[in-house]
Amino acid sequence: MERAELSVRFASELWIFLPPRRRHDELRIPYDGTSSLGHVIESAGVPLTEVGALLVGGRLVAPSYRPRPRDLVEVPGVSRPQPIPAARFVLDVHLGTLARWLRLVGVDVAYRNDLDDDALIAQAGAERRVLLTQDRGILRRRALWLGAHVRGTRPREQFLDVLDRFRPQLAPWTRCTTCNGPLSPVGKGEVEAELLPGTRRAYDTFARCLACGRVYWRGAHGGRLAEIVEIASRALSTG
């Protein structure tokens, strides 16, 4: 009996999820005749969170569609910017620097370095946050409300990828980079007792986190932080 196959064309931006030997324009994928198209795509290594509107023979189909042998399937990448209910995110334990950078520019980011996959999925669903991760396995979990694969190995690459994909509204210097709480301006006299002598002499403008109480000022690292804010502003002012 001839083995059933599907012809699947993955968009080139999805090739990063495929083994190198399968990164070409059209794949012939064995098909059991009963699995959904979504299952076929994820079995090839591509999380459905990264996929746009599926086409079979030029017509739109849902991931639940059960293809016929010899169907020609087109799998585009997710649209950018991707519409989401709100720009609220939770990041996995490996993306701590990205969490701080996003908070710096005012994006609502939940992050802890001690949560396992189940806890992250539960938090994403309960708080209606998009789970950002580089773990393909967690993105394939059926319990996940909404997730996205973060591209890039360096913080700047990851930062630009998230900004490009979701284009969140920026509000720099309004969130605590440690706990995500809101910052509020505070008079120098109210925090003076908490400052080192050098800080008291050199700076006059301060803010306090209303959640954890941490005090902020534009210190020695202010230039580097301002550069990150500028990177975000430039990224979202184009396109």
C-alpha positions as CSV (number, residue, x, y, z in Angstrom):
1,M,0.0,0.0,0.0
2,E,1.3,3.4,-0.9
3,R,2.2,5.5,2.1
4,A,0.0,8.6,2.5
5,E,1.8,12.0,2.5
6,L,1.0,15.6,2.7
7,S,2.9,18.4,0.9
8,V,3.6,21.1,3.4
9,R,5.2,24.5,2.6
10,F,6.5,26.2,5.8
11,A,7.2,29.9,5.5
12,S,11.0,30.5,5.7
13,E,10.7,32.3,9.1
14,L,9.5,29.0,10.5
15,W,12.5,27.0,9.3
16,I,14.3,27.6,12.6
17,F,12.0,25.0,14.1
18,L,12.8,22.4,11.5
19,P,15.9,20.1,11.4
20,P,18.5,21.6,9.0
21,R,17.9,18.7,6.5
22,R,14.2,19.7,6.2
23,R,14.7,23.4,5.7
24,H,13.5,23.8,2.1
25,D,10.5,25.0,0.2
26,E,8.3,22.0,0.4
27,L,8.2,19.0,2.7
28,R,6.6,15.6,2.1
29,I,5.3,14.5,5.5
30,P,3.9,11.0,6.2
31,Y,0.3,11.2,7.2
32,D,-1.8,8.7,9.1
33,G,-5.1,9.9,7.6
34,T,-6.7,10.8,11.0
35,S,-4.6,13.4,12.7
36,S,-5.5,17.1,12.7
37,L,-3.5,19.5,10.6
38,G,-2.4,21.2,13.8
39,H,-1.0,17.9,15.1
40,V,0.9,17.4,11.8
41,I,2.5,20.8,12.0
42,E,3.6,20.4,15.7
43,S,4.9,16.9,15.0
44,A,7.2,18.5,12.4
45,G,8.5,20.7,15.2
46,V,6.7,24.0,14.7
47,P,4.5,25.3,17.6
48,L,1.1,26.5,16.5
49,T,1.7,29.7,18.5
50,E,4.1,30.7,15.7
51,V,1.8,29.9,12.8
52,G,-0.6,32.2,10.9
53,A,-3.7,31.5,8.9
54,L,-3.4,27.9,7.4
55,L,-4.2,27.3,3.8
56,V,-5.0,24.0,2.1
57,G,-5.4,24.2,-1.6
58,G,-5.7,28.0,-1.3
59,R,-8.5,28.0,1.2
60,L,-8.4,28.9,4.9
61,V,-8.7,26.0,7.3
62,A,-8.5,25.6,11.1
63,P,-5.8,23.6,12.9
64,S,-8.5,21.0,13.7
65,Y,-8.9,20.3,9.9
66,R,-8.2,16.7,9.0
67,P,-6.3,16.9,5.7
68,R,-6.6,14.4,2.8
69,P,-3.6,12.6,1.4
70,R,-1.8,14.7,-1.2
71,D,-3.2,17.9,0.1
72,L,-1.0,20.9,-0.4
73,V,-0.7,22.8,2.9
74,E,0.8,26.3,3.3
75,V,1.9,27.3,6.7
76,P,2.7,31.0,7.1
77,G,4.3,32.6,10.1
78,V,2.2,34.5,12.6
79,S,1.3,38.0,11.6
80,R,3.3,40.9,12.9
81,P,2.2,42.9,14.7
82,Q,0.2,40.1,16.3
83,P,-3.1,41.3,17.8
84,I,-3.5,40.3,21.5
85,P,-6.1,41.3,24.0
86,A,-3.6,43.3,26.1
87,A,0.2,43.8,26.2
88,R,0.6,41.8,29.4
89,F,3.3,39.1,29.5
90,V,4.8,36.5,31.7
91,L,8.4,35.3,31.0
92,D,10.0,32.0,31.7
93,V,13.0,31.7,34.1
94,H,15.6,32.0,31.3
95,L,14.5,35.5,30.2
96,G,15.3,37.6,33.2
97,T,17.2,40.3,31.4
98,L,14.5,40.6,28.8
99,A,12.0,41.0,31.7
100,R,14.0,43.9,33.1
101,W,14.3,45.6,29.7
102,L,10.6,45.4,29.0
103,R,9.7,46.8,32.4
104,L,12.2,49.6,31.9
105,V,10.1,50.8,28.9
106,G,6.8,50.4,30.8
107,V,5.6,47.0,29.6
108,D,3.6,44.9,32.1
109,V,5.8,41.9,32.7
110,A,5.5,39.2,35.3
111,Y,8.7,37.3,36.1
112,R,10.1,35.0,38.7
113,N,13.1,32.8,38.5
114,D,11.6,29.9,40.5
115,L,8.5,28.9,38.6
116,D,8.1,25.6,36.7
117,D,6.2,25.1,33.5
118,D,2.9,24.3,35.1
119,A,3.1,27.4,37.3
120,L,3.9,29.6,34.3
121,I,1.0,28.2,32.3
122,A,-1.4,28.7,35.2
123,Q,-0.3,32.3,35.7
124,A,-0.6,33.0,32.0
125,G,-4.2,31.8,32.0
126,A,-5.3,33.3,35.3
127,E,-3.9,36.7,34.6
128,R,-4.4,36.6,30.8
129,R,-0.8,37.2,30.0
130,V,1.1,36.0,26.9
131,L,3.8,33.5,28.0
132,L,7.1,34.4,26.3
133,T,9.6,31.5,26.2
134,Q,12.2,29.8,24.0
135,D,11.0,26.4,25.2
136,R,9.0,24.8,22.3
137,G,7.6,22.1,24.6
138,I,5.7,24.5,26.8
139,L,4.3,26.2,23.7
140,R,2.8,22.9,22.6
141,R,1.0,22.4,25.9
142,R,-2.8,22.4,25.4
143,A,-3.4,24.1,28.8
144,L,-1.5,27.2,27.6
145,W,-3.8,30.2,27.0
146,L,-1.5,32.2,24.7
147,G,2.2,32.0,24.1
148,A,5.0,33.1,21.9
149,H,8.5,31.9,21.0
150,V,11.2,34.6,21.6
151,R,13.8,34.7,18.9
152,G,17.4,35.6,19.5
153,T,20.2,34.6,21.8
154,R,21.1,38.0,23.2
155,P,18.9,40.4,25.2
156,R,18.9,43.1,22.5
157,E,17.8,40.6,19.8
158,Q,15.1,39.2,22.1
159,F,13.9,42.7,23.1
160,L,13.6,43.8,19.4
161,D,11.8,40.6,18.5
162,V,9.1,41.1,21.2
163,L,8.7,44.8,20.3
164,D,8.3,43.9,16.6
165,R,5.9,41.1,17.2
166,F,3.5,42.9,19.7
167,R,4.3,46.6,19.3
168,P,3.3,47.4,22.9
169,Q,2.6,50.9,24.1
170,L,5.8,52.3,25.7
171,A,5.8,54.2,29.0
172,P,9.5,54.4,30.0
173,W,10.6,54.9,33.6
174,T,7.2,54.0,35.0
175,R,7.7,50.5,36.3
176,C,9.9,48.9,38.8
177,T,12.5,46.7,37.0
178,T,12.7,44.4,40.0
179,C,9.0,43.7,40.8
180,N,7.0,45.3,37.9
181,G,5.2,47.6,40.3
182,P,4.3,51.2,39.4
183,L,6.8,54.0,40.1
184,S,5.7,57.3,41.6
185,P,7.8,60.5,41.9
186,V,9.0,61.2,45.5
187,G,10.7,64.2,47.0
188,K,14.3,63.9,48.0
189,G,13.5,64.7,51.6
190,E,11.3,61.6,51.8
191,V,14.0,59.2,50.8
192,E,17.1,61.0,52.0
193,A,17.6,58.7,55.0
194,E,17.8,55.7,52.6
195,L,20.5,57.1,50.4
196,L,24.2,56.8,50.5
197,P,26.1,60.1,51.1
198,G,27.3,60.2,47.5
199,T,23.9,59.7,46.1
200,R,22.4,62.4,48.3
201,R,25.0,64.9,47.0
202,A,24.8,64.0,43.3
203,Y,21.1,63.5,42.6
204,D,17.8,65.3,43.3
205,T,15.2,63.4,41.3
206,F,13.8,60.2,42.7
207,A,10.9,57.7,42.3
208,R,9.6,55.0,44.6
209,C,8.0,51.7,43.6
210,L,4.5,51.6,45.1
211,A,4.7,47.8,45.4
212,C,8.1,47.0,46.9
213,G,9.3,50.4,48.1
214,R,12.5,50.4,46.1
215,V,13.9,53.8,45.4
216,Y,15.1,54.8,41.9
217,W,17.2,57.6,40.5
218,R,19.2,58.1,37.3
219,G,22.5,56.9,38.6
220,A,25.8,55.7,37.1
221,H,23.9,53.3,34.8
222,G,21.5,55.9,33.7
223,G,23.2,56.3,30.3
224,R,22.9,52.6,29.5
225,L,19.3,52.5,30.6
226,A,18.5,55.5,28.4
227,E,20.1,53.7,25.5
228,I,17.7,50.8,26.0
229,V,14.8,53.2,26.1
230,E,16.0,54.8,22.9
231,I,16.4,51.4,21.2
232,A,12.7,50.7,21.9
233,S,11.6,54.1,20.8
234,R,13.4,53.8,17.5
235,A,12.1,50.3,16.9
236,L,8.4,51.3,17.4
237,S,8.7,54.5,15.4
238,T,9.4,52.6,12.2
239,G,7.2,50.3,10.3
